[in-house]
Each structure stands twice: as structure tokens, then as C-alpha cells.
Amino acid sequence: MPGILALASASATVLAAPPAGLLGYRQLKRAAHAKKLRITTPNGIDEAGPVRIGGIDQWISIRGEDLRNPVILEIHGGPGASNLVFTPRTRAWERHFTLVRWDLRGAAKTFGRTGPDGQGEMSLERLRRDAVEVTEHLRARLGVEKVLLVANSLGSVLGLRLARSHPELYSAYVGTDQNINAGGRERAAYHALVDRLRTAGRRKELAAVTALGPDKSAWSTEQWTTYNKLLVTSDPLTYDTMKTVVIRSLWFSPLHTLRELRTYLKGMTFSERIAPECVTIDEWAEGTAFRVPFFVFQGDRDVLTPPEGARRFFDDVTAPVKEFALIEDASHFASFRHPDRFLDLMLTKVRPAVTGEPAAR
């Protein structure tokens, strides 16, 4: 399961004792981002705070320039890796959609409310019920019949379950960094990693991966962390994305204090417990029939969730409308590395299917 736990070790060093000069630069960047994020349109919305979901307070952010736009509910990945840090990168999306970012149980600001003892049950089914409650909250708060479901990475496991079982709540499903589990049979990313390490002559790392074996369902949490770190560092594009997109977004987020960033990383570690359950899922057995429009937009060079696996599942999907597209020069986090290209796909492919309006850019 491609939880991006390698970023935790990379970021923790900086967060532990940041130099004074770096703190000053951070403040300047955060101020610039905060100015960029202001929403001043008369029919816009910018609200964030805890909402009682599933018996605990869970953090929900709602932002957009026009409440008449379609509502997107994002399901973030990780596990425990809130998408709220990417808000400055996706500011343009808010001109065309009302964007809802929810910190799932165990993640970021939700985790920070009560810590590990206050998160309650951590299971995929509990997260599904939470998501339905969040959706019902949005329908009432925003006065919409359905919301558009956009899920990335590990969140796409939950996203597929929601899209299958609740067509009455969702106008369409969009998966990016789409994770496809096949009951342990999907091993393309593992074998590709072995090939990269062998080609690069990294014998020590190759021995570590070979010792893990290809059966991911048998791995411990520590072994998952080792695997993910090697995945990230063995591929130049993925490693660059982690540094320039993910870690920079964390460090310069105007929506998070330094303490909240530390909590963010702790929440990721806490949320690792959800990953083993996800590995055992067989998406084909769960079902390939969807009663909502179905889209997958995948990075063409994603080594964590390879596009070939997502494409195989997509080809077997039946849906009222479906489309698959590759985002060029993109690894994992494709929508955040190239937010303009992702928005273009949303406007030309997804929004027309949801609104019935002609494609617009």
C-alpha cells in the first residue's frame, strides 16, 4: 500500500530544530500564500472547523468562489496525509468548484483535536460510515443533492467503496494516484522496484527488498515503511515530487503552525494501522459495476501506483460514462504536481458529465 511515510522522516528533521533564517523565509512564504488564498467574491465560501462526525470532532474545510459551482469532496491518502497543505497549489480549482477537504479520522487536524486516544475505531468500514456522514453534512450545509467524489492514493480504496455503494450521494467518481488492490496479486510496483535497484547496482537496498518478498499482505508496518522509502528514493521524479511538492507544501502551509505540522506527521504514523486491511482487498471481487460516471487520471510515471494496474481495472469497469487519462511527466501526487493539467481534465471531462454543460477550460 503506497502510504507516503517516507516524507515523515524527511520532514521531521527540519521540524525538530529549524534554523532561524529558514523560519523567517517560511513566514514570508506563508504570508504570500495566505494573501493568495483570500476569497472575496460575493457568493464565495471560506470556512473551516470541527464537525461532529462518527462520534468525534473531525476537521472540514470548505472553499470556493461561487456556491453555484459543483461541490468536490476529496478523500485524501497517506494513510493520514491530509490534502489541506496543498490548498495554495490548487487555488485555481476553487474558481470552478467548491472544494471540501476533510481530515479523516486519525489525520492531521482531526488527530490533533484529541490525539490517539480520541480517534475511536480505525477501520475501513468506520471511515466509510464517516464519509457518508460528511457527505450528508455537506448536502445540508451547501444545499446540494449530490457531491463529486475525488479520491487520491490510499483514499481511492475508500473512494471506490463509496462510489459503488452510494450512487444516490455522488454525481461522479474521480480517482487519481488510483490504488488498485487485487487481493495481493498486484505486484508490478514491487518487481519494478527490484529492477530499478538491480540496474542502479544498489545491492544493499536490493537485498532488503528481496528479503521482504512480493507478498505485501505479510509485511509488518516497519517493512512497509522500508519499502515506501525505497520506492520514493529509487525514482528521480518521485523523489523530486516529494521534495518540491509534498515537503514544500507542508513547510509553507499558511493553514498549519509548526506544532500542527508535527501533529500531521504523528497522525500519519498513527494511521498506518489502516493499511494492512486495505492490502487484502480485491477490487475486482468488490465489483466493477458503477452507477456513476467514472474517471481515472493517473501520473504516467507513477511508480507507487503504476498506471498499468489502474488501467486494467478501468477497462473492466462498467459505468454510464467513463474515461481514463494520463498526466504526463507526473509520478505519484500527479494532481498536485500539475494542478493546472488536472483542472483541465476536470473541466473538459468531468464537469460536463456532472452538470450537463459543454466542456469549458
RAGI-V431788 format. One record per residue. SS is DSSP state (helix for helix, strand for strand, loop for the rest). PHI is phi in whole degrees, -180 to 180 (999 if undefined). OMEGA is omega in degrees with one decimal (* if undefined). Layout:
[[SS & PHI & OMEGA] [SS & PHI & OMEGA]]
This chain:
[[loop & 999 & -171.4] [loop & -80 & 171.2] [loop & -72 & -172.2] [loop & -89 & -175.7] [loop & -78 & 178.2] [helix & -64 & -179.0] [helix & -67 & -178.6] [helix & -62 & -179.6] [helix & -69 & 179.5] [helix & -68 & -176.8] [helix & -83 & -174.1] [helix & -61 & 179.9] [helix & -62 & 179.8] [helix & -68 & -175.9] [helix & -71 & -176.0] [helix & -66 & -177.8] [loop & -152 & -177.0] [loop & -68 & 177.2] [loop & -63 & -177.0] [helix & -60 & -179.9] [helix & -62 & 178.6] [helix & -67 & 177.5] [helix & -64 & 178.7] [helix & -65 & 178.2] [helix & -65 & 178.2] [helix & -61 & -179.4] [helix & -63 & 178.5] [helix & -64 & -179.9] [helix & -66 & 179.4] [helix & -64 & 179.2] [helix & -64 & 178.2] [helix & -64 & 178.1] [helix & -64 & -179.4] [helix & -61 & 177.2] [helix & -63 & 179.4] [helix & -63 & -174.5] [loop & -84 & -178.1] [loop & -62 & 175.9] [loop & -111 & -174.7] [loop & -121 & -179.8] [loop & -68 & -174.2] [loop & -63 & -179.3] [loop & -108 & -178.6] [loop & -89 & 178.8] [strand & -147 & 175.4] [strand & -150 & 179.9] [strand & -139 & -179.9] [strand & -154 & 178.3] [strand & 167 & -179.0] [strand & -77 & 175.2] [strand & -128 & -179.3] [strand & -74 & -178.0] [strand & -132 & 176.9] [loop & 60 & 176.4] [loop & 86 & 177.3] [strand & -135 & 175.9] [strand & -78 & 179.7] [strand & -125 & -172.2] [strand & -82 & 179.5] [strand & -131 & 175.7] [strand & -111 & 178.0] [strand & -128 & -177.1] [strand & -139 & 174.9] [strand & 178 & -176.9] [loop & -89 & -178.4] [loop & -151 & -177.4] [loop & -67 & 176.0] [loop & -80 & 179.5] [loop & -73 & 174.2] [strand & -59 & -178.6] [strand & -98 & 175.2] [strand & -101 & 167.3] [strand & -107 & 177.2] [strand & -87 & 171.3] [strand & -115 & -173.2] [loop & -79 & -178.8] [loop & -101 & 179.0] [loop & 131 & 7.8] [loop & -71 & 175.5] [loop & 82 & -175.5] [loop & -102 & -179.0] [loop & -56 & 177.2] [helix & -86 & -176.4] [helix & -60 & -179.0] [helix & -67 & -178.1] [helix & -89 & -174.7] [loop & -54 & 177.1] [loop & -62 & -178.9] [loop & -72 & -174.8] [loop & -109 & -177.4] [helix & -56 & -178.4] [helix & -64 & 179.2] [helix & -61 & -173.7] [helix & -74 & 173.7] [helix & -79 & -172.8] [loop & -117 & -178.4] [strand & -141 & 165.5] [strand & -88 & -169.0] [strand & -104 & -179.8] [strand & -107 & 176.5] [strand & -116 & -174.2] [strand & -116 & 173.6] [loop & -81 & -176.0] [loop & -62 & 173.1] [loop & -48 & -179.4] [loop & 93 & -173.9] [loop & -115 & 163.7] [helix & 46 & -174.0] [helix & -68 & 174.3] [helix & -66 & 177.3] [helix & -63 & -177.7] [helix & -68 & -178.7] [helix & -63 & -174.0] [helix & -133 & -179.4] [loop & 74 & -174.2] [helix & -63 & -176.6] [helix & -74 & -176.3] [helix & -104 & -175.9] [loop & -87 & 179.8] [loop & 71 & -177.1] [loop & -65 & 175.3] [loop & -115 & 178.0] [loop & -150 & 179.5] [helix & -63 & 179.1] [helix & -67 & 177.8] [helix & -64 & 178.0] [helix & -65 & 176.9] [helix & -63 & 179.3] [helix & -65 & 175.5] [helix & -59 & -177.4] [helix & -62 & 177.2] [helix & -65 & 177.2] [helix & -63 & 177.8] [helix & -61 & 179.7] [helix & -62 & 178.6] [helix & -64 & 176.2] [helix & -61 & -179.2] [helix & -67 & 178.3] [helix & -60 & 179.5] [helix & -74 & -176.2] [helix & -67 & -173.7] [helix & -103 & 176.7] [loop & 67 & 179.7] [loop & -117 & 179.5] [loop & -80 & -177.9] [loop & -137 & 174.3] [strand & -122 & 179.9] [strand & -92 & -174.6] [strand & -94 & 177.1] [strand & -123 & -175.5] [strand & -124 & 178.9] [strand & -130 & 174.6] [loop & 55 & -178.2] [loop & -59 & 177.4] [helix & -64 & -179.6] [helix & -72 & 173.4] [helix & -65 & 176.1] [helix & -67 & -178.7] [helix & -59 & 179.2] [helix & -62 & 179.3] [helix & -63 & 179.5] [helix & -65 & -177.7] [helix & -66 & 178.7] [helix & -66 & -166.9] [helix & -96 & -175.9] [loop & -136 & 177.3] [loop & -65 & 178.5] [loop & -75 & -177.0] [loop & -104 & -170.4] [strand & -121 & -177.5] [strand & -83 & 178.1] [strand & -170 & 175.3] [strand & -119 & 174.1] [strand & -125 & 176.0] [strand & -109 & 174.5] [strand & -137 & -163.8] [loop & 52 & -170.9] [loop & -59 & 179.8] [loop & -93 & 178.0] [loop & -121 & 174.5] [loop & -99 & -177.8] [strand & -132 & 179.2] [loop & 62 & -179.8] [loop & 92 & -177.0] [loop & -84 & -177.0] [loop & -83 & -173.3] [loop & -127 & -175.5] [helix & -62 & -178.4] [helix & -65 & 179.0] [helix & -63 & -177.1] [helix & -67 & 177.3] [helix & -66 & 176.5] [helix & -64 & 177.6] [helix & -57 & -179.9] [helix & -64 & -179.3] [helix & -65 & -179.8] [helix & -66 & 179.3] [helix & -66 & 179.6] [helix & -64 & -178.8] [helix & -80 & -179.8] [loop & 70 & -179.7] [loop & -90 & -170.4] [helix & -67 & -179.5] [helix & -65 & 179.3] [helix & -67 & 178.0] [helix & -61 & 178.8] [helix & -63 & -180.0] [helix & -65 & -179.8] [helix & -70 & 179.3] [helix & -62 & 178.8] [helix & -65 & 178.5] [helix & -65 & -174.3] [loop & 80 & -174.3] [loop & -80 & -177.9] [loop & -82 & -174.3] [helix & -68 & -179.6] [helix & -68 & -179.1] [helix & -95 & -175.7] [loop & -79 & 171.3] [loop & -83 & 177.4] [helix & -60 & 179.4] [helix & -64 & 178.7] [helix & -69 & 175.1] [helix & -61 & -179.9] [helix & -62 & 177.3] [helix & -59 & -179.2] [helix & -61 & -177.6] [helix & -65 & 178.7] [helix & -63 & 179.2] [helix & -70 & 176.0] [helix & -58 & -176.3] [helix & -66 & -173.0] [helix & -81 & -178.7] [helix & -86 & -177.1] [loop & -120 & -174.8] [helix & -58 & -178.1] [helix & -67 & 178.6] [helix & -64 & -179.6] [helix & -64 & 177.7] [helix & -64 & 178.6] [helix & -64 & 178.1] [helix & -61 & -176.7] [helix & -76 & -170.7] [helix & -88 & -178.3] [helix & -106 & -172.0] [helix & -73 & -175.2] [helix & -68 & 176.4] [helix & -64 & 178.1] [helix & -65 & 175.7] [helix & -62 & -171.5] [helix & -67 & -175.0] [loop & -103 & 179.9] [loop & -63 & 176.7] [loop & -78 & -176.6] [loop & -99 & -176.6] [loop & -137 & 170.9] [loop & -79 & 176.0] [helix & -60 & 178.7] [helix & -62 & -180.0] [helix & -69 & 175.9] [helix & -68 & 175.5] [helix & -63 & 177.4] [helix & -63 & 177.6] [helix & -55 & -179.0] [helix & -67 & 176.2] [helix & -64 & 178.0] [helix & -64 & 176.3] [helix & -63 & 178.8] [helix & -62 & 178.6] [helix & -61 & -174.0] [helix & -77 & 177.8] [helix & -54 & -175.4] [helix & -63 & -179.3] [helix & -82 & -172.9] [helix & -63 & -177.7] [helix & -58 & 178.8] [helix & -65 & -177.5] [helix & -67 & -176.7] [helix & -62 & -174.0] [loop & -80 & -176.1] [loop & -72 & 171.5] [strand & -113 & -174.6] [helix & -64 & 176.9] [helix & -67 & 178.2] [helix & -69 & 177.6] [helix & -64 & 175.8] [loop & 133 & 179.5] [loop & -110 & 179.3] [strand & -97 & 179.5] [loop & -124 & -179.7] [loop & -101 & 175.1] [loop & -130 & 173.3] [strand & -54 & -168.3] [strand & -130 & -177.1] [strand & -132 & 172.3] [strand & -132 & 178.3] [strand & -121 & -168.2] [strand & -118 & 172.7] [strand & -62 & -175.7] [loop & -70 & -178.9] [loop & -124 & -179.5] [loop & -76 & 179.9] [loop & -95 & 179.3] [loop & -85 & 174.4] [loop & -125 & -172.7] [loop & -56 & -177.8] [helix & -63 & -179.0] [helix & -63 & 178.4] [helix & -67 & 178.2] [helix & -64 & -179.5] [helix & -67 & 179.2] [helix & -60 & 178.6] [helix & -67 & -179.8] [helix & -55 & -178.1] [helix & -62 & -179.8] [helix & -90 & -178.6] [loop & -76 & 167.0] [strand & -110 & -177.4] [loop & -159 & 179.4] [loop & -57 & 175.2] [loop & -142 & 173.8] [strand & -148 & 179.3] [strand & -155 & 178.6] [strand & -121 & 178.7] [strand & -143 & 175.2] [strand & -99 & 173.4] [strand & -98 & -172.7] [loop & -71 & 178.9] [loop & 55 & -178.2] [loop & -135 & 173.5] [loop & -100 & 170.5] [loop & -63 & -173.3] [loop & 64 & -176.8] [helix & -58 & -176.5] [helix & -70 & -179.2] [helix & -96 & 173.2] [helix & -73 & -179.8] [loop & -126 & -177.0] [helix & -62 & 178.5] [helix & -69 & 179.2] [helix & -69 & 178.0] [helix & -65 & 178.4] [helix & -62 & 178.8] [helix & -60 & 177.5] [helix & -65 & 179.1] [helix & -63 & -177.0] [helix & -80 & -175.8] [helix & -92 & -176.9] [helix & -110 & -169.1] [helix & -88 & -175.5] [helix & -57 & 176.1] [helix & -60 & 179.7] [helix & -69 & -177.7] [helix & -87 & -173.8] [helix & -101 & -174.4] [loop & 80 & 179.4] [loop & -85 & 176.7] [loop & -63 & 178.1] [loop & -62 & 179.3] [loop & -134 & 178.2] [loop & -115 & *]]
